[in-house]
Amino acid sequence: MNLGLDSDDLNKCVQCGLCIPSCPTFRVTGDEALSPRGRIALMRQIQDNDAPVTPEIVTSMDTCLQCRGCEPACPSAVPYGRLIEQTKESLADSRTITPLWLRVALRGLKHPRLVRSATAALGLAQRVKAVPKRFDPGMMVPLSGPPIEPSGNDVYLFTGCVMDAWQRDIHNSTKRVLEAAGLGVTPTGDSAPCCGALHSHGGLGDQARDLARNTIASLTPHGSRSNTPIVVNSAGCGAALKEYGQLLGTEQAARFSQRVFDISEFLVGYLDQMPSVTPLNLRVAIQDPCHLRHVQKVHGATRSVLEKYVSTLIEIDDDGMCCGAAGAYSVVHPELSNLVRDRKIRSINQLRFDYVASANPGCLLHLAAGGVKTIHPIVLVDQALTAAGT
């Protein structure tokens, strides 16, 4: 089977094994086949030696969290994220991975009204306790909510799909904080309903590329707004938007990605313009989402912003390991996802904290489902500004 992998990318791996300690699935199982080195070795066997795609190989590839924690650890700069995404796309194209129910669910994300209707149905089912534990998101989802109104044209606020339906309160906090910095905000809303990150992770490359093209076209109008910054408060969405150049391979996509900023990354440049407030008297542990730390590499900005708005920041001593959420992973592979989360929670529980702050909706939900008191960093900033009456 030809996985469609670039031979130069594949051959960069010298099988040194320095990536292994950074791999959460290896750390919780000890299985070499569930490590980056092991997965790349299997990719080579399939692509170069026409090895059969056995159930064991499918499990190896499909259980990768795609956290990309191995990339910073690699001395050879192996583009593992690109390799595993292409491998999963080839397997998905052959119907080897990504079950039909997940394909249907992901296809629905480009239809905002459908997402809102499904959210309302889930909310009703939760309220009558009719949701199986495996599919419960770990929070009571809202039945509905008013749309976010624009306040100006200085920045776009990327609202996305599930996050906009389930956690619009975070978007509202983000909008208020940006306005406190003197910026007018345009929420993207239904014009750019989904970034395609979950589709890429599920191997549905064609759908991801279609969504990327739609997002670029929707947020690149002619005229004065063609260079308007796009601010994102979901680490996974931000990473996907920043990699559109790689996904589509066009100059237009690469230029678009240069306009994308994580909310904390963007706010660092506006802190001097923000109102001075008394920090909240809270002990906040910071959990770095994988796609903020390993892909965007702007996790330091979260600390730069929060240190002005909370009294105490605490680091989690776990080498920035994944929490196990990984998009739809916690539903597709719940046992392994929970093992990874349990390891994270053991590190968290060694600390004394009021909240664990995480800049990704999936991490917030997954950790909350494990009993951790979570909050988005931008909500803390919003609370500090509100307490000061700004």
C-alpha positions as CSV (number, residue, x, y, z in Angstrom):
1,M,0.0,0.0,0.0
2,N,1.4,3.4,-0.9
3,L,0.8,5.8,2.0
4,G,1.8,8.8,-0.1
5,L,4.6,9.8,2.3
6,D,7.4,12.0,1.2
7,S,10.5,9.8,1.3
8,D,12.8,12.6,2.5
9,D,10.4,13.2,5.4
10,L,10.4,9.5,6.3
11,N,14.1,9.0,6.0
12,K,14.9,11.9,8.4
13,C,14.1,9.5,11.2
14,V,17.3,7.6,12.3
15,Q,15.4,5.6,14.9
16,C,17.4,7.1,17.8
17,G,14.5,6.9,20.2
18,L,14.9,10.3,21.7
19,C,11.2,10.9,20.9
20,I,10.0,8.0,23.0
21,P,9.9,9.7,26.4
22,S,7.8,12.5,24.9
23,C,5.1,10.2,23.6
24,P,2.1,9.8,26.0
25,T,0.8,6.6,24.5
26,F,4.2,4.9,24.9
27,R,4.5,6.3,28.5
28,V,1.2,4.7,29.6
29,T,1.6,1.4,27.7
30,G,5.4,0.8,27.2
31,D,4.5,-0.5,23.8
32,E,7.1,0.3,21.1
33,A,4.5,0.2,18.4
34,L,2.7,3.0,20.2
35,S,5.7,5.3,20.0
36,P,6.7,7.7,17.2
37,R,9.8,5.6,16.4
38,G,7.7,2.5,16.2
39,R,5.0,4.1,14.1
40,I,7.6,5.5,11.6
41,A,9.2,2.0,11.4
42,L,5.8,0.6,10.5
43,M,5.2,3.3,7.9
44,R,8.4,2.4,6.2
45,Q,7.5,-1.3,6.2
46,I,4.2,-0.5,4.5
47,Q,5.4,2.1,2.0
48,D,8.8,0.7,1.1
49,N,8.3,-3.1,1.6
50,D,4.6,-3.4,0.8
51,A,3.9,-4.9,4.2
52,P,0.3,-5.8,4.8
53,V,-1.8,-3.4,6.9
54,T,-2.6,-5.7,9.8
55,P,-5.0,-4.9,12.6
56,E,-2.0,-4.3,14.8
57,I,-0.7,-1.7,12.4
58,V,-4.1,0.0,12.2
59,T,-4.2,0.2,16.0
60,S,-0.7,1.6,16.1
61,M,-1.6,4.5,13.8
62,D,-5.1,5.1,14.9
63,T,-4.1,5.4,18.6
64,C,-1.6,8.2,18.0
65,L,-2.9,11.3,19.8
66,Q,-1.2,13.6,17.3
67,C,0.0,15.7,20.1
68,R,3.3,16.2,18.3
69,G,5.3,16.2,21.6
70,C,7.9,14.2,19.7
71,E,8.7,16.9,17.3
72,P,10.6,19.3,19.7
73,A,12.5,16.3,21.1
74,C,13.7,15.1,17.7
75,P,17.3,16.1,16.8
76,S,16.6,15.3,13.1
77,A,13.6,17.6,12.8
78,V,11.4,14.7,11.6
79,P,8.0,16.2,10.5
80,Y,6.1,13.6,12.4
81,G,2.8,15.5,12.3
82,R,2.9,15.5,8.5
83,L,3.7,11.8,8.4
84,I,1.0,10.7,10.7
85,E,-1.7,12.9,9.1
86,Q,-0.8,11.6,5.6
87,T,-0.7,8.0,6.9
88,K,-4.1,8.4,8.6
89,E,-5.6,10.0,5.4
90,S,-4.4,7.0,3.4
91,L,-5.9,4.6,5.9
92,A,-9.1,6.5,6.1
93,D,-9.4,6.6,2.3
94,S,-9.2,2.8,2.3
95,R,-11.9,2.8,5.0
96,T,-9.5,1.1,7.5
97,I,-9.9,3.8,10.2
98,T,-12.4,6.5,11.2
99,P,-15.8,4.8,11.8
100,L,-18.9,5.8,9.8
101,W,-20.6,7.5,12.8
102,L,-17.5,9.7,13.2
103,R,-17.4,10.6,9.5
104,V,-21.1,11.6,9.6
105,A,-20.5,13.7,12.8
106,L,-17.5,15.5,11.3
107,R,-19.3,16.2,8.0
108,G,-22.0,17.9,10.0
109,L,-19.6,20.4,11.5
110,K,-19.7,22.6,8.4
111,H,-23.4,23.2,8.9
112,P,-23.7,25.6,11.9
113,R,-27.5,25.2,12.2
114,L,-27.1,21.4,12.4
115,V,-24.4,21.8,15.1
116,R,-26.7,24.1,17.1
117,S,-29.6,21.7,16.7
118,A,-27.5,18.7,17.7
119,T,-26.2,20.7,20.7
120,A,-29.7,21.5,21.9
121,A,-30.7,17.8,21.5
122,L,-27.6,16.8,23.5
123,G,-28.5,19.4,26.2
124,L,-32.0,18.0,26.5
125,A,-30.7,14.4,26.7
126,Q,-28.3,15.4,29.4
127,R,-31.0,17.0,31.4
128,V,-33.0,13.8,31.4
129,K,-29.9,11.7,32.0
130,A,-30.1,9.9,28.7
131,V,-26.5,10.4,27.4
132,P,-24.2,7.3,27.6
133,K,-21.1,8.1,29.7
134,R,-18.8,7.6,26.7
135,F,-20.5,10.4,24.8
136,D,-21.0,12.8,27.7
137,P,-18.8,15.9,27.1
138,G,-18.1,16.5,30.7
139,M,-20.2,19.7,30.9
140,M,-23.8,20.7,30.7
141,V,-24.1,22.1,27.2
142,P,-26.3,25.0,26.6
143,L,-29.7,24.6,24.9
144,S,-29.2,27.9,23.0
145,G,-27.7,31.4,23.3
146,P,-27.7,34.7,21.6
147,P,-25.2,35.3,18.8
148,I,-22.1,37.3,19.4
149,E,-22.6,40.8,18.0
150,P,-19.7,42.6,16.1
151,S,-18.2,45.7,17.7
152,G,-15.7,46.8,15.1
153,N,-13.3,45.8,12.3
154,D,-9.9,45.7,14.0
155,V,-9.8,41.9,14.4
156,Y,-11.6,38.8,13.5
157,L,-12.5,36.4,16.4
158,F,-12.6,32.9,15.0
159,T,-15.5,31.2,16.7
160,G,-15.5,27.8,15.0
161,C,-18.0,25.0,15.3
162,V,-18.4,22.9,18.5
163,M,-16.8,25.6,20.7
164,D,-19.2,28.2,19.5
165,A,-22.2,26.0,20.3
166,W,-20.9,24.6,23.6
167,Q,-18.6,27.3,25.1
168,R,-19.7,30.6,23.7
169,D,-19.1,32.2,27.1
170,I,-15.4,31.9,26.3
171,H,-15.9,33.7,23.1
172,N,-17.8,36.5,24.9
173,S,-15.0,36.8,27.4
174,T,-12.5,37.0,24.6
175,K,-14.5,39.7,22.9
176,R,-14.7,41.8,26.1
177,V,-11.0,41.5,26.7
178,L,-10.1,42.6,23.1
179,E,-12.5,45.5,23.5
180,A,-10.7,46.4,26.8
181,A,-7.6,46.7,24.7
182,G,-9.3,49.2,22.5
183,L,-10.1,46.8,19.6
184,G,-13.3,46.4,17.6
185,V,-14.2,42.7,17.1
186,T,-15.9,40.9,14.3
187,P,-16.9,37.3,15.2
188,T,-16.5,34.9,12.2
189,G,-19.7,33.1,13.0
190,D,-21.4,31.0,10.3
191,S,-19.2,32.5,7.5
192,A,-16.3,30.3,8.6
193,P,-18.1,27.4,10.5
194,C,-15.2,25.0,11.0
195,C,-11.4,25.1,10.6
196,G,-11.1,21.4,9.7
197,A,-8.7,20.4,12.5
198,L,-10.8,17.4,13.6
199,H,-11.1,16.2,10.0
200,S,-7.3,16.3,9.5
201,H,-6.8,14.3,12.7
202,G,-9.4,11.8,11.5
203,G,-7.7,11.3,8.2
204,L,-10.4,13.1,6.2
205,G,-8.0,15.2,4.3
206,D,-10.3,16.2,1.4
207,Q,-12.9,17.6,3.9
208,A,-10.2,19.4,5.8
209,R,-8.9,21.1,2.6
210,D,-12.4,22.1,1.6
211,L,-13.0,23.7,4.9
212,A,-9.6,25.4,4.8
213,R,-10.4,26.9,1.4
214,N,-13.8,28.1,2.6
215,T,-12.3,29.7,5.7
216,I,-9.6,31.5,3.7
217,A,-12.2,32.8,1.2
218,S,-14.6,33.9,3.9
219,L,-11.9,35.8,6.0
220,T,-10.0,37.3,3.1
221,P,-12.3,39.9,1.7
222,H,-11.1,42.4,-0.9
223,G,-10.1,45.8,0.3
224,S,-9.1,47.2,3.7
225,R,-9.8,44.0,5.7
226,S,-7.6,41.6,3.6
227,N,-4.9,41.8,6.3
228,T,-7.1,41.9,9.4
229,P,-5.7,39.7,12.2
230,I,-7.5,36.5,13.1
231,V,-7.6,35.9,16.8
232,V,-8.2,32.3,18.0
233,N,-8.9,31.1,21.6
234,S,-8.8,27.4,20.8
235,A,-5.2,26.0,20.5
236,G,-6.3,23.2,18.2
237,C,-8.1,25.5,15.8
238,G,-5.2,28.0,15.9
239,A,-2.7,25.3,15.0
240,A,-4.8,24.2,12.1
241,L,-5.3,27.7,10.8
242,K,-1.6,28.4,11.1
243,E,-0.8,25.3,9.0
244,Y,-3.1,26.0,6.1
245,G,0.0,26.8,4.0
246,Q,1.2,23.2,4.6
247,L,-2.2,21.7,4.2
248,L,-3.0,23.4,0.9
249,G,0.4,24.1,-0.4
250,T,-0.4,27.6,-1.8
251,E,1.0,31.0,-1.3
252,Q,-2.5,32.4,-0.5
253,A,-2.9,29.8,2.3
254,A,0.6,30.7,3.7
255,R,-0.2,34.4,3.7
256,F,-3.5,33.7,5.4
257,S,-1.8,31.7,8.2
258,Q,0.5,34.7,8.9
259,R,-2.6,36.6,10.0
260,V,-3.6,34.0,12.7
261,F,-2.7,34.5,16.4
262,D,-3.6,32.7,19.6
263,I,-5.4,35.1,21.9
264,S,-2.6,35.3,24.4
265,E,0.0,35.6,21.7
266,F,-2.0,38.6,20.3
267,L,-2.7,40.2,23.7
268,V,1.0,40.3,24.6
269,G,1.4,43.2,22.2
270,Y,-1.5,45.1,23.8
271,L,-0.8,44.7,27.5
272,D,0.4,48.2,27.9
273,Q,-2.9,49.4,26.5
274,M,-5.0,47.3,28.9
275,P,-6.5,48.8,32.1
276,S,-4.4,48.3,35.2
277,V,-6.2,46.1,37.7
278,T,-5.6,44.2,40.9
279,P,-4.8,40.6,40.1
280,L,-7.3,38.0,41.2
281,N,-6.2,36.3,44.4
282,L,-6.0,32.8,42.9
283,R,-3.5,30.0,42.5
284,V,-3.6,29.0,38.9
285,A,-1.9,25.9,37.4
286,I,-1.2,26.2,33.7
287,Q,-1.8,23.2,31.4
288,D,-0.3,23.8,28.0
289,P,-2.5,22.4,25.2
290,C,-0.3,20.3,22.9
291,H,-1.1,22.3,19.9
292,L,-0.2,25.6,21.7
293,R,3.1,24.2,23.0
294,H,4.4,21.8,20.4
295,V,2.8,23.2,17.2
296,Q,2.3,27.0,17.7
297,K,5.1,27.2,20.2
298,V,3.5,30.3,21.8
299,H,2.6,28.8,25.2
300,G,4.8,31.3,27.0
301,A,2.4,34.1,26.0
302,T,-0.2,32.5,28.3
303,R,2.1,33.1,31.2
304,S,3.0,36.6,30.1
305,V,-0.7,37.6,30.1
306,L,-1.9,35.7,33.2
307,E,0.9,37.0,35.4
308,K,-0.8,40.4,35.3
309,Y,-4.2,39.1,36.2
310,V,-3.8,36.4,38.8
311,S,-1.7,36.4,42.0
312,T,0.1,33.0,41.6
313,L,1.0,30.9,38.6
314,I,2.0,27.3,39.0
315,E,3.8,25.0,36.6
316,I,2.7,21.3,36.2
317,D,5.7,19.0,36.5
318,D,4.8,16.6,33.7
319,D,7.0,17.7,30.7
320,G,4.1,19.2,28.9
321,M,2.4,15.8,28.3
322,C,-0.9,15.5,26.5
323,C,-4.1,15.3,28.6
324,G,-5.6,12.7,26.3
325,A,-8.4,14.8,24.8
326,A,-7.0,15.1,21.3
327,G,-10.2,16.1,19.5
328,A,-12.5,13.1,19.1
329,Y,-9.8,10.7,20.5
330,S,-11.5,10.5,23.9
331,V,-14.6,9.1,22.3
332,V,-12.9,6.8,19.8
333,H,-10.3,5.4,22.2
334,P,-11.8,6.1,25.7
335,E,-9.6,3.7,27.7
336,L,-6.3,4.9,26.3
337,S,-7.4,8.5,26.5
338,N,-8.3,8.0,30.2
339,L,-5.0,6.4,31.0
340,V,-3.2,9.4,29.5
341,R,-5.5,11.8,31.4
342,D,-5.0,9.9,34.7
343,R,-1.3,10.4,34.4
344,K,-1.8,14.1,33.8
345,I,-4.2,14.4,36.8
346,R,-1.7,12.6,39.1
347,S,0.7,15.4,38.3
348,I,-1.9,18.1,38.8
349,N,-3.1,16.7,42.1
350,Q,0.4,17.1,43.6
351,L,-0.2,20.9,43.5
352,R,-2.3,23.3,45.5
353,F,-4.4,25.3,43.1
354,D,-7.8,27.0,42.6
355,Y,-8.0,26.4,38.9
356,V,-6.2,24.7,36.1
357,A,-6.1,27.1,33.1
358,S,-6.0,25.6,29.6
359,A,-6.3,27.4,26.3
360,N,-8.1,24.7,24.5
361,P,-11.8,23.6,24.7
362,G,-11.1,19.9,24.4
363,C,-8.6,20.0,27.2
364,L,-10.9,21.9,29.4
365,L,-13.7,19.4,28.9
366,H,-11.6,16.3,29.2
367,L,-9.9,17.4,32.4
368,A,-13.2,18.6,33.9
369,A,-14.7,15.2,33.2
370,G,-11.8,13.8,35.3
371,G,-12.7,16.0,38.2
372,V,-10.3,18.9,37.6
373,K,-11.5,22.5,38.1
374,T,-10.7,24.0,34.8
375,I,-11.0,27.5,33.3
376,H,-9.8,29.2,30.1
377,P,-7.0,31.8,30.7
378,I,-8.9,34.5,28.9
379,V,-11.9,34.0,31.2
380,L,-9.6,34.8,34.1
381,V,-8.5,38.0,32.4
382,D,-12.1,38.9,31.8
383,Q,-13.0,38.2,35.4
384,A,-10.1,40.4,36.6
385,L,-11.2,43.3,34.4
386,T,-14.9,42.9,35.4
387,A,-13.9,42.9,39.1
388,A,-12.1,46.2,38.5
389,G,-15.2,47.6,36.9
390,T,-13.5,48.1,33.5
